[in-house]
């Protein structure tokens, strides 16, 4: 299991478009991906599950990954979050 904490920097938060990019990256790995915010756990491979967490600009959240390619998955997910979901805000 690998875990990493993040703070949402995207102006609009984790809304539909960046959440869709997040799930696309998460689904490209075999490992299970979880997003945790305020004690609520969302499935990182489910768009609705992520949107239900209500991650807005400034929100602290944790990504937890469990599985055979967890290190690679964390690298890919960190890359998409650090790139501000490749949006030009």
Helices and strands as residue ranges (DSSP letters): E 2-7, H 16-27, E 32-37, E 40-43, H 47-51, E 60-66, H 70-82, G 84-86
